């Protein structure tokens, strides 16, 4: 898989995606105060958002590393690098998450070399 820093055009597409049930809980996580603020966060290199593509450069989803990978109500008292993952709605429920997450961890190890990873599923 290929990971590229989030670009403005893709961020704008992502925040307009809507997930069908039972994944519709994730629709609320895309919006901050405004569309512009959300896009600005997604493209800020400090926030570490990446676009994810397969080997044929089909867009699969996006990920982030750090605080934006946390979910309200999660337990964050241990030291770990949080990872967030959002699949394109076309791939939800089709068992794509496991292979994407495996590649995400491999990429994260190379990029950040954290002692531990943590993924919290809403």
Order of alpha helices (4+ residues) and beta strands (2+ residues): beta-alpha-alpha-beta-beta-beta-alpha-beta
